[in-house]
């Protein structure tokens, strides 16, 4: 099949559009299986959103070509065979995404138009929205019967999920076992997540035990909840925010904000940043406030969800395809986030180049937890005037290499001092010089510099050189620290006894 992935949508003809929709359907389905089914995302959230947006744009231009397996009509992925299946009484759908303020304004206009057109509801003096942080975790459905906790299920494909009741019962908090004065049957929906602090501690334990660390808190939460052995889940520090209702045999409130209040009264954790906004402008202001404190929150969020507050209007608006008409997710720019700069360290490369590295309070950027980011070189540190203690904007260049974009000057600590770039190598103490025609300062120690020596050994075994499988950077560092290797030739002199007992 020809690749039309770079052709603008408005330049596609019907044949190429049909081929592109087939490619997108297959690619997005693969990413859905990796993300929802295996908890191992293969691309960033931003890249995934771009695929969805392209698919939707082509379908809008060629509605006659919409496929039966279109991603726009699909939610999540098929439940795992390792769990009992649960049919949702009310489908667990995903949300439409907004990326700009204009998208949110368009959503509000469409809600007002729909109410007026379909049900002759005159334009209200206000269309109140409830704005809630969008937690980056795993969606969960909790069913209570006669006031007692009965069952927990994942979203699965939206119609059918996985029974994870035994795993949910391991939560030490956030999950009331009984509800007072509740309907005979009520389904409560929320998000299971892991805090950044708990995630980092868990990763340290896994590395110490010789296990592969987790990619990010969302993967940690999803992987813990979907363990076949509840005892494994019990050792993972999971938390739960409740935020909505599914099927219920009787109403418990007239508004979304009223639902949150009732959930809180039953003992559920409800996000304290949820707020009722009387106007669209107020909702957008709240989005900005949440975004500004995103890095300081103890958990990962990737946007703000807006929901029409009045439940009777939600009922009238109903659903379209895989999404409700009465809610939308306003995503944060996936490639940027704010966090605190704790220190600036100097990394010595194999050619002796001294590269400044930002040591950060860990923050999720594009689906990856970032604790270090490049500051490039001496001139960039001076140009950006980045200082220890600054709140900084971090992004992943090309969604790969984390870098510091700029400091937030309005929140700079009063005692922050400009960074003084070293003139000696931090690894060996040799003089570090900078030629007039270069942007970098280099250590003059050569092979007497242990940092340069290790980096050259890493390069020697890398894919671009000898491509020695199973001999990674950490192994090189350990062998060097233990005195087993000092030059590439030493690699070929290693004996079985040198390797015995190592990972």
C-alpha positions, 0 to 999 in steps of 0.5 A: 500500500502506498504511503500517503501519511505526509500528504495534506488531507485537503490534497488527498483524492478518494483512492488515496484517502481510502488507502490512508484510512486503512493504514490509520485503522491498522496502526491505531488499532496496534497502538490501542492494543499496546496501550490498553491491552498490554500497558506498553505504549509504543508512541507518545500521547501527542503522536497518537493524538495526531494519528487520531486527528488525521483519521478524523479529518479524512473521515470528515472530508470523505464521509462515504469512506468511513470504515466499519473498523474506524478508530472513531467508533472504537474505544480501548481494546479487547479485554485480556483473556486472563480475566473474567469478562464484565458487560457494562450496563452503560458503555464506557466511552472515551472523550473528544479532544480539544487542543486549543481554546477555540476547540473548547469554544466550538464545543460549547457553541455546538452544545447550545446549538444542539439543545436549541435545534433538537429540543427547542431549548432556548439559549441559556443565560449560562452554560455551566461546565464542571472542569476537572483534571484529567488523571493519567491512569486507568479507567475503572467501573465500580458497582454497588448493590444494596449499598455494598461493593459488588464488582470492579471492571476495567473499561476494556473495549467500552462495552466489555471490560475485565473483572478486577474486583479482587485487585481493587479490594487490595486498595488501602484507601479511596474505596468505600466498601459500603455506601449509606443511603445509596440507590439499590444499584449504582455504578461509580466511575473513576481513575486508578492511578499511582503518585509520582513519589510512589512510582519512583519508589517502586521503580527503585525497588524493581531495579534493586531486585533486578527487574525492568523499571516501569516507563511511567506512573500510568503504566505502573497503575495499569500493570498493577491493576491487571495483575492476575495475582492480587497479592502482587497488586497489594504490593503496588501503591494504587490510589483512586479518584471517583468522578462520574456515574454509569448506570444507576437505579435512581438519581443521586443529584441534578448536576455533575457538581452535585454528583461529586459532592455526593461521592465525596460524602460517601468517602470517595476521593474526589479531585479537589481541583474540580470546579464549577465554571459559570462561563466558558471563559471561567473554564478556560481560566481554570484550565490555565491555573491547573496547567500552571500547577501541573508539575507540583501535583503529586500525580500525572494529569494530561489535560482538563475535562469539561462536562455540562453541569446539568444532568438533564441536558446531558441526557438530552445531548446523549452520545455520538459514535464513541463519545458523549456530546456533553463532555470534552477533554482539553489536552495539555501540550503533550511535549511540554511541562513545568517542573523545578530545577534542583541542580545543574550537573556536568556530563563528560562525553567521549570526546571530552565535551562538557555538557550541562545537564538539568537535574529535575523534580521528576515530571511526566512529559509526553508519557515519559517520566523525565528527571534529567534534561540537556541544557546543551552547552555553556552559551545556552545556559547563559542565554537562557539564564537558567538557575538552580531553584528555577521553575522551568519549562521542559520539552522532549525534542522530537519526542525523544531527548528531554531539554529545558526550554526556558525558566519561568522568570515570574516564579524565580526564587529571590536567592537564585544565582547564575550558574558558573560553568566549570573550567576544569573537568569534574571527572579528572580535574584536567583543564577544560578549554574552549576553542574560539570556533566551538560552542563546547568546552572540552576536557584535555585529560584524554584517556586519563579521564575516566568519564571519557574512557567509559563513554568511548567503551560504550561507543565501542560496543554500541550498534554504530560500532561493534554492536555487541548484544547484551553488553549495555551501558550499565554493564560497561559502567560496572565493569569499569568501576570494578577494574575489569576493563580499561580499553576495548581489548579488555572486553575480549579478555574477560573470563567466565569467572568475571561474569559469574553472579552478574546480571 
